[in-house]
Amino acid sequence: MAQEARAKEAELKVGELDSRCRLAERRLRSAMRGLEESACREAELQRLLEESLDQNREGVREEFKAIIKEALESSVNLLGFALLDRGDGEARRPRRSGHGRVH
């Protein structure tokens, strides 16, 4: 009788251990799926980040080009005004001949 009770108790313990083992396996599989999903999300976020950085770089590059273009146009305009002023000033000044006389 005592032997049967011990056998029954051992059987219950084995059943409990099997149950715990299956539960641990399910939790492990769930954790692995979560890890895999997390890795996929991380890869997607990394791709989006790189895409965003590329767009930002392109935006900065375009802004820089626009600033340089504006600065060059401004410089050309200033040079043009300076040349016009210089040309107008020469047109208003009397020309001198080689003999020092005003024409």
ROZAGU-144087 format. One record per residue (C-alpha): x, y, z. Coordinates in nm, 4 decimals, decimal comma, padded with zeros to 6 digits, always signed. Example, Ala and Ser with C-alpha at 12.3 -4.5 7.8 and 13.67 -1.06 7.14 Angstrom:
REM ROZAGU-144087
{x = +01,2300&y = -00,4500&z = +00,7800} $
{x = +01,3670&y = -00,1060&z = +00,7140} $
REM end
This chain:
REM ROZAGU-144087
{x = +00,0000&y = +00,0000&z = +00,0000} $
{x = +00,2736&y = +00,2444&z = +00,0947} $
{x = +00,4542&y = +00,1478&z = -00,2205} $
{x = +00,1454&y = +00,2211&z = -00,4305} $
{x = +00,1065&y = +00,5580&z = -00,2595} $
{x = +00,4694&y = +00,6437&z = -00,3366} $
{x = +00,4261&y = +00,5323&z = -00,6966} $
{x = +00,1109&y = +00,7439&z = -00,7264} $
{x = +00,2929&y = +01,0420&z = -00,5687} $
{x = +00,5864&y = +00,9957&z = -00,8077} $
{x = +00,3437&y = +00,9762&z = -01,0986} $
{x = +00,1808&y = +01,3032&z = -00,9887} $
{x = +00,5216&y = +01,4695&z = -00,9594} $
{x = +00,6178&y = +01,3502&z = -01,3090} $
{x = +00,2882&y = +01,4842&z = -01,4431} $
{x = +00,3471&y = +01,8161&z = -01,2684} $
{x = +00,7021&y = +01,8347&z = -01,4065} $
{x = +00,5740&y = +01,7564&z = -01,7573} $
{x = +00,3136&y = +02,0282&z = -01,7216} $
{x = +00,5751&y = +02,2794&z = -01,6030} $
{x = +00,8052&y = +02,1751&z = -01,8868} $
{x = +00,5305&y = +02,2301&z = -02,1486} $
{x = +00,4478&y = +02,5670&z = -01,9928} $
{x = +00,8156&y = +02,6657&z = -02,0009} $
{x = +00,8383&y = +02,5568&z = -02,3663} $
{x = +00,5312&y = +02,7651&z = -02,4562} $
{x = +00,6741&y = +03,0657&z = -02,2766} $
{x = +01,0083&y = +03,0169&z = -02,4515} $
{x = +00,8418&y = +02,9920&z = -02,7949} $
{x = +00,6368&y = +03,3016&z = -02,7158} $
{x = +00,9485&y = +03,4892&z = -02,6074} $
{x = +01,1298&y = +03,3790&z = -02,9241} $
{x = +00,8383&y = +03,5004&z = -03,1397} $
{x = +00,8406&y = +03,8294&z = -02,9512} $
{x = +01,2147&y = +03,8602&z = -03,0041} $
{x = +01,1791&y = +03,7856&z = -03,3746} $
{x = +00,8979&y = +04,0411&z = -03,4085} $
{x = +01,1072&y = +04,2925&z = -03,2179} $
{x = +01,4025&y = +04,2315&z = -03,4510} $
{x = +01,1734&y = +04,2828&z = -03,7521} $
{x = +01,0376&y = +04,6069&z = -03,6046} $
{x = +01,3913&y = +04,7225&z = -03,5281} $
{x = +01,5003&y = +04,6510&z = -03,8870} $
{x = +01,1984&y = +04,8423&z = -04,0198} $
{x = +01,2681&y = +05,1361&z = -03,7881} $
{x = +01,6334&y = +05,1344&z = -03,8935} $
{x = +01,5288&y = +05,1419&z = -04,2595} $
{x = +01,2877&y = +05,4291&z = -04,1924} $
{x = +01,5553&y = +05,6174&z = -03,9997} $
{x = +01,8067&y = +05,5796&z = -04,2825} $
{x = +01,5427&y = +05,6869&z = -04,5340} $
{x = +01,4602&y = +05,9898&z = -04,3205} $
{x = +01,8278&y = +06,0822&z = -04,2844} $
{x = +01,8760&y = +06,0537&z = -04,6607} $
{x = +01,5771&y = +06,2830&z = -04,7167} $
{x = +01,7102&y = +06,5298&z = -04,4585} $
{x = +02,0529&y = +06,5285&z = -04,6233} $
{x = +01,8921&y = +06,5908&z = -04,9609} $
{x = +01,6815&y = +06,8701&z = -04,8099} $
{x = +01,9884&y = +07,0314&z = -04,6536} $
{x = +02,1748&y = +06,9952&z = -04,9836} $
{x = +01,8890&y = +07,1655&z = -05,1710} $
{x = +01,8693&y = +07,4449&z = -04,9106} $
{x = +02,2460&y = +07,4969&z = -04,9391} $
{x = +02,2215&y = +07,5130&z = -05,3188} $
{x = +01,9406&y = +07,7700&z = -05,2908} $
{x = +02,1435&y = +07,9827&z = -05,0477} $
{x = +02,4523&y = +07,9685&z = -05,2712} $
{x = +02,2422&y = +08,0516&z = -05,5783} $
{x = +02,0849&y = +08,3466&z = -05,3972} $
{x = +02,4263&y = +08,4701&z = -05,2819} $
{x = +02,5686&y = +08,4398&z = -05,6340} $
{x = +02,2703&y = +08,6219&z = -05,7846} $
{x = +02,3076&y = +08,8951&z = -05,5251} $
{x = +02,6798&y = +08,9266&z = -05,6001} $
{x = +02,6128&y = +08,9418&z = -05,9741} $
{x = +02,3477&y = +09,2095&z = -05,9175} $
{x = +02,5832&y = +09,4142&z = -05,6991} $
{x = +02,8579&y = +09,3817&z = -05,9578} $
{x = +02,6135&y = +09,4833&z = -06,2296} $
{x = +02,5036&y = +09,7900&z = -06,0313} $
{x = +02,8663&y = +09,8814&z = -05,9632} $
{x = +02,9508&y = +09,8536&z = -06,3328} $
{x = +02,6449&y = +10,0585&z = -06,4270} $
{x = +02,7364&y = +10,3250&z = -06,1721} $
{x = +03,0917&y = +10,3287&z = -06,2992} $
{x = +02,9710&y = +10,3510&z = -06,6597} $
{x = +02,7269&y = +10,6331&z = -06,5767} $
{x = +02,9962&y = +10,8215&z = -06,3914} $
{x = +03,2306&y = +10,7980&z = -06,6866} $
{x = +02,9565&y = +10,9123&z = -06,9220} $
{x = +02,8920&y = +11,2217&z = -06,7078} $
{x = +03,2587&y = +11,3096&z = -06,6633} $
{x = +03,4066&y = +11,5132&z = -06,9438} $
{x = +03,6738&y = +11,3293&z = -07,1349} $
{x = +04,0149&y = +11,4793&z = -07,1583} $
{x = +04,2192&y = +11,4582&z = -07,4692} $
{x = +04,5807&y = +11,3755&z = -07,4593} $
{x = +04,6596&y = +11,7516&z = -07,4476} $
{x = +04,4755&y = +11,8188&z = -07,1234} $
{x = +04,1825&y = +11,9985&z = -07,2862} $
{x = +03,8236&y = +11,9186&z = -07,1927} $
{x = +03,5926&y = +11,8132&z = -07,4784} $
REM end
